[in-house]
Amino acid sequence: MGLGGAEAEDVFVAALLHDIGKIGFPGELLRKPVNAMNAEQLVVYRRHPKLGADALSKIEGLAGI
């Protein structure tokens, strides 16, 4: 991908943290396969990367990740 060392490290850490936005999800949604979710559940599910990014952006040192 042509990334430098620091950029590659950021991508690696981001991959480890990408599901952090699911923390507030109800257990029912976490246990349900994505292909079995209704339209409303999919809207909530698809927001989890943004929710995680918003939460992590407030932590110094993770903001750029």
N, C-alpha and C positions, 0 to 999 in steps of 0.2 A: 504494500500500500504506500510505500515511500514515506512512512512516518519516522520522525526522529525518536530517540530513546525516550524522552519525556512525553511526547505525544502518544507513543505506543503504551507507555505505563498508564497514562490517563484513560486510554481506551480499555485496557485490561481492568482497571479499578471500576470504571463505569459498567463494564459487563458484569462484574461481581455484584454491583449494587442496583442493577436495572429493575429489579422487582420490589424495591423498597417502598414504592408507592402503593403496594397492596396491603400495607400494614393496617389500614383502616377498613379494609373490606370485611363484610360479614362472612362468617365461616361457610355458609351455604354457597356463596359465590366462589370462594377459594377452592371448594371441593368439586365444583361443577366443571366439566370439560367445556372448553370454549365453544366447540361445535354444538353443544346442547344449550347454550345461553340464548335467551330471548333478546329482542332488540334493545330493551331497556338495560338489561344486564350487560350487553356488549358495549353500550355507551359508557357505562361505569368502568368496565374492564379496560377499555381502550384508553382511558384517561390515566391509568396507573404510571406510565413512564413520565408524564408531565407532573403528576403529584410528587413522585420521587425526586425529580429534578428540582422542583420548587423547594422541597424540604432540604435537600442536600446543598442547594445554592446558599443557604444561610449559614453553613458551617465553613469557617475559614479553612482553607486548604483543600476543600472539596468543591468549591464554587466553580472552578474551571472544568471540573470533570463532568 
